[in-house]
């Protein structure tokens, strides 16, 4: 992997990544307009026992622009720069212009509840220069590079003692709130462990204390023994619909043996995860016969400097679903009570996806 770190005219960081050497003469552009001085803050939710972040300036972020105003495309007109320079590279990572978390956050406003500056980091990961493709269509070598980028950013962001959790994710499709169609994801680096990873970690720690084995690894062994819900089985990686899925087409991807962080993956495991990821994405699109909407999130151990033998790196896909057209949107029991109600069995949906042929080449 080759990389080149640049600084934008507005002070934000841009890092270019490639499978080939990168021209060091490239310059980092930035869209025209007022320089955003982000100052998000947190407010404590006393009944849920969790933080909520506020960043009202995000109302002004780019929303569904026409192709000629795509801020994630490479700059073709120097008078109207985008976020990316023209040049030979594969993937780009830059500081979000409209972040929900910012290392420069300060002086949180007073309220009747506790408030804090929303420190942390939000980065945009542009998967490819091609605005008309998707993660599913990228070559395996490119997806492998993306895993290396996620790993490098996890390690770099997690080295900050104020960062406690790093979450790479992708929203795909207007059904899950995407505002830019160019293939991209984000990385959030939190100053605390967010509620969902914290709950998972608590269960993992309980299981490890009792069995001296990571919980997810134990569950994967059971899934492998069953074989009923598996979409991909490689030497190092697995993709499957978990028996406990909350969404009808919910898929998980993981290394078969527990690995705490993306940067702990061996090259062999990373390559196998790339095959698992591409398999799942191609099956989604093949089943849907058009681009399939989803949220993909990669969960790993906290970056708190402590050992985490209980942690097991994995991705979870949350596709929306509704009975009429197979897309589900959260409703009363899910949003209000936090209890999911599924009207489809994971075993049945696994059969649908298993029947979709894929070509990884």
C-alpha positions in Angstrom: 0.0 0.0 0.0 1.3 3.5 -0.9 0.0 6.7 0.7 0.4 10.4 0.4 -0.7 12.8 3.2 -1.7 16.3 2.1 -3.2 19.4 3.7 -6.2 21.2 2.1 -6.3 25.0 1.8 -8.9 25.1 4.7 -6.5 23.1 6.9 -8.2 19.7 6.7 -6.2 16.5 6.1 -6.4 14.5 2.9 -4.7 11.1 2.5 -4.5 9.3 -0.8 -3.9 5.6 -1.0 -3.0 3.4 -3.9 -1.7 0.0 -5.0 1.0 2.0 -7.0 3.3 4.9 -6.1 1.6 8.2 -5.9 2.8 11.4 -7.5 4.1 13.5 -4.6 3.4 16.7 -6.6 -0.3 16.4 -6.2 -2.0 19.2 -4.4 -5.1 18.9 -2.1 -8.1 21.0 -3.2 -11.1 22.1 -1.2 -14.6 23.2 -2.3 -15.2 26.9 -2.5 -17.3 28.6 0.2 -17.0 29.6 3.8 -14.6 27.7 5.9 -16.6 25.7 8.4 -15.4 26.0 12.0 -17.1 23.0 13.6 -17.9 23.1 17.2 -20.2 20.2 18.0 -21.3 19.5 21.6 -22.7 16.6 23.6 -25.7 16.6 25.9 -26.4 13.8 28.4 -29.6 11.9 28.0 -30.5 11.2 31.7 -33.1 8.5 31.1 -31.2 6.5 28.5 -27.8 7.1 30.1 -26.0 8.1 26.9 -24.6 11.1 25.0 -26.3 12.8 22.1 -24.2 14.9 19.8 -25.4 18.3 18.3 -24.0 19.9 15.2 -26.5 22.3 13.8 -24.2 23.5 11.0 -24.6 20.1 9.3 -27.9 21.4 8.0 -25.8 23.1 5.3 -24.0 20.0 4.0 -24.2 19.0 0.4 -27.4 17.1 -0.3 -28.0 15.1 -3.5 -26.2 17.4 -5.9 -26.3 16.9 -9.7 -23.3 14.9 -11.1 -21.5 18.1 -12.3 -21.4 19.3 -8.6 -20.3 16.0 -7.0 -17.9 17.1 -4.2 -16.4 13.6 -4.1 -15.4 13.5 -7.8 -11.9 14.5 -8.8 -11.4 18.2 -9.6 -11.6 18.8 -13.3 -12.0 22.6 -13.2 -9.5 24.4 -10.9 -12.0 27.3 -10.6 -14.5 24.9 -9.1 -12.5 22.5 -6.9 -13.9 19.4 -5.3 -12.6 17.5 -2.3 -10.2 15.3 -4.5 -7.3 16.1 -6.9 -7.0 14.5 -10.3 -4.2 11.9 -10.3 -3.5 8.2 -10.2 -4.6 6.8 -6.8 -7.4 4.4 -5.7 -8.8 5.6 -2.3 -9.0 8.9 -0.5 -9.6 9.8 3.1 -10.3 13.3 4.3 -11.6 15.2 7.3 -15.3 15.6 7.0 -16.2 19.3 6.3 -19.4 19.0 8.4 -18.3 16.7 11.3 -20.5 15.5 14.2 -17.3 15.2 16.3 -14.3 17.4 16.1 -10.9 17.6 17.9 -11.4 21.4 18.0 -14.7 21.3 19.8 -14.8 23.6 22.8 -16.9 25.5 25.3 -20.1 23.4 25.2 -23.2 25.6 25.9 -24.9 25.2 29.3 -28.1 23.3 29.6 -30.3 21.8 32.2 -28.4 18.5 31.6 -24.7 17.9 31.5 -22.9 19.1 28.3 -19.4 18.5 26.9 -17.5 19.5 23.8 -18.1 16.7 21.2 -14.4 15.9 20.6 -13.4 13.1 18.3 -12.9 12.8 14.6 -15.1 12.2 11.5 -13.5 11.2 8.2 -14.9 10.5 4.8 -13.5 7.5 2.9 -13.9 7.7 -0.9 -13.8 4.2 -2.2 -12.9 5.0 -5.8 -12.6 7.8 -8.2 -15.4 6.4 -10.3 -18.7 7.9 -9.3 -20.8 5.4 -11.3 -19.7 2.2 -9.7 -20.2 0.6 -6.2 -18.2 -1.2 -3.6 -19.6 -4.5 -4.9 -18.2 -3.8 -8.4 -14.6 -3.1 -7.3 -11.9 -5.7 -7.9 -10.9 -7.9 -5.0 -7.4 -6.2 -4.9 -9.1 -2.8 -4.5 -11.4 -4.1 -1.7 -8.3 -5.6 0.0 -6.7 -2.1 -0.2 -9.8 -0.7 1.5 -9.3 -3.0 4.4 -5.8 -1.8 4.7 -7.0 1.8 4.7 -9.6 1.1 7.4 -6.8 -0.6 9.4 -4.3 2.2 9.0 -6.9 4.8 10.0 -8.0 2.7 13.0 -4.5 2.5 14.2 -3.8 6.2 13.6 -7.0 7.5 15.2 -6.8 5.0 18.0 -3.3 6.2 18.9 -4.9 9.4 20.2 -5.4 8.8 24.0 -8.7 10.8 23.8 -10.2 8.4 21.2 -11.8 5.3 22.7 -13.6 3.7 19.7 -13.2 3.7 15.9 -16.1 2.7 13.7 -15.8 2.5 9.9 -19.1 2.3 8.2 -21.0 2.8 4.9 -24.5 4.0 4.2 -25.7 3.0 0.7 -29.0 4.1 -0.8 -31.4 6.9 -0.2 -33.5 4.4 1.9 -30.8 4.8 4.7 -30.3 8.5 4.3 -27.4 8.8 1.8 -26.9 12.4 0.6 -24.1 11.6 -2.0 -24.3 8.7 -4.4 -20.5 8.5 -5.1 -19.2 5.3 -3.5 -17.9 6.3 -0.1 -18.1 5.5 3.6 -17.1 7.2 6.8 -15.0 6.6 9.9 -16.1 8.0 13.3 -13.6 8.1 16.1 -15.4 8.6 19.4 -14.2 10.0 22.8 -16.1 7.2 24.5 -17.4 3.7 23.6 -20.8 4.2 22.0 -23.8 2.4 23.5 -24.1 -0.4 21.0 -20.4 -1.5 21.0 -20.5 -1.0 24.8 -23.4 -3.5 25.2 -21.7 -6.0 22.9 -18.4 -5.7 24.8 -20.2 -6.3 28.1 -21.6 -9.6 26.8 -18.3 -10.5 25.3 -16.5 -9.9 28.6 -19.0 -12.0 30.5 -18.6 -14.9 28.1 -14.9 -14.7 28.0 -14.6 -14.7 31.8 -16.6 -17.9 32.0 -15.4 -19.8 28.9 -11.9 -18.2 28.1 -13.1 -18.0 24.5 -14.5 -15.0 22.5 -18.3 -15.1 22.4 -18.6 -14.5 18.6 -16.0 -17.2 17.9 -18.1 -19.7 19.9 -21.2 -18.6 17.9 -19.3 -18.9 14.6 -18.3 -22.5 15.4 -22.0 -23.3 15.9 -22.9 -21.6 12.7 -20.2 -23.6 10.8 -21.5 -26.8 12.4 -25.0 -26.0 11.2 -24.2 -24.5 7.8 -27.8 -23.5 7.3 -27.3 -19.7 7.1 -23.8 -19.5 5.6 -23.3 -17.3 2.5 -19.5 -17.6 2.3 -17.0 -19.9 3.9 -13.4 -19.5 3.3 -10.2 -20.6 5.1 -10.1 -17.5 7.2 -13.5 -15.7 6.8 -17.2 -16.3 7.0 -20.3 -14.5 5.9 -23.7 -15.6 7.3 -27.2 -14.6 8.4 -27.0 -15.0 12.2 -29.7 -17.0 13.9 -30.4 -13.9 16.1 -30.8 -11.5 13.1 -33.1 -8.6 13.7 -33.4 -7.6 10.1 -34.7 -10.2 7.5 -31.6 -9.8 5.3 -29.1 -9.0 8.1 -25.7 -10.4 7.3 -22.5 -10.6 9.4 -18.9 -11.0 8.1 -16.0 -11.9 10.4 -12.7 -13.7 10.5 -13.3 -17.2 11.7 -10.7 -16.9 14.4 -11.1 -13.9 16.7 -9.2 -10.8 15.8 -9.6 -7.6 17.9 -8.8 -4.9 15.3 -8.6 -4.4 11.6 -4.9 -3.8 11.8 -4.4 -7.2 13.5 -5.6 -9.1 10.4 -3.0 -11.2 8.5 -2.8 -10.6 4.8 -4.5 -14.0 4.2 -7.4 -13.2 6.5 -7.7 -9.7 5.0 -7.9 -11.2 1.4 -10.5 -13.7 2.5 -12.6 -11.0 4.2 -12.5 -9.1 0.9 -13.9 -12.2 -0.9 -16.6 -12.5 1.8 -17.5 -8.9 1.5 -17.7 -8.9 -2.3 -19.8 -12.1 -2.1 -22.4 -10.6 0.2 -22.6 -7.3 -1.8 -23.1 -9.2 -5.1 -25.7 -11.4 -3.6 -27.6 -8.4 -2.2 -27.6 -6.7 -5.7 -28.4 -10.0 -7.4 -31.4 -10.7 -5.2 -32.7 -7.1 -5.6 -31.8 -6.9 -9.3 -30.7 -3.3 -8.6 -28.4 -1.6 -6.0 -29.4 -2.9 -2.6 -29.6 -0.4 0.3 -27.8 -1.1 3.6 -25.8 0.2 6.5 -22.5 -1.7 6.9 -20.6 -1.2 10.2 -17.3 -2.7 11.2 -17.1 -3.4 15.0 -13.8 -3.9 16.7 -12.2 -3.6 20.1 -12.1 -0.3 21.9 -8.9 1.8 21.4 -8.4 2.3 25.1 -4.9 0.8 25.3 -6.1 -2.3 27.2 -6.0 -5.9 26.0 -9.2 -7.2 24.6 -9.0 -11.0 24.2 -12.8 -11.1 24.2 -13.2 -8.9 21.1 -14.0 -10.3 17.7 -13.8 -8.0 14.6 -16.9 -8.2 12.5 -19.2 -6.3 10.1 -23.0 -6.1 10.5 -25.3 -5.2 7.6 -28.6 -3.6 8.4 -30.8 -3.5 5.2 -34.1 -1.7 5.6 -37.1 -4.0 5.1 -40.9 -3.6 4.5 -43.4 -6.4 3.9 -44.7 -4.9 0.7 -41.4 -4.6 -1.1 -39.0 -6.4 1.3 -37.7 -3.2 2.9 -38.0 -2.8 6.6 -38.1 0.6 8.4 -38.0 0.8 12.2 -41.4 1.4 13.8 -43.0 1.5 17.2 -41.6 -1.6 19.0 -38.1 -1.1 17.5 -37.8 2.7 18.0 -39.8 3.1 21.2 -39.2 -0.1 23.1 -35.9 -1.1 21.5 -37.2 -4.6 20.8 -37.0 -5.8 17.2 -40.0 -7.7 15.7 -39.1 -9.7 12.6 -41.7 -11.2 10.3 -39.2 -13.4 8.4 -36.9 -16.2 9.6 -33.1 -15.9 9.0 -33.1 -19.4 7.6 -35.6 -18.5 4.9 -33.7 -15.3 3.9 -30.5 -17.2 3.9 -31.9 -19.6 1.3 -32.8 -16.6 -0.9 -29.3 -15.2 -0.8 -27.6 -18.6 -1.1 -29.5 -19.1 -4.4 -28.0 -15.9 -5.9 -24.9 -16.8 -8.0 -21.9 -14.5 -7.8 -18.7 -14.1 -9.8 -15.8 -12.7 -7.8 -13.5 -12.2 -10.8 
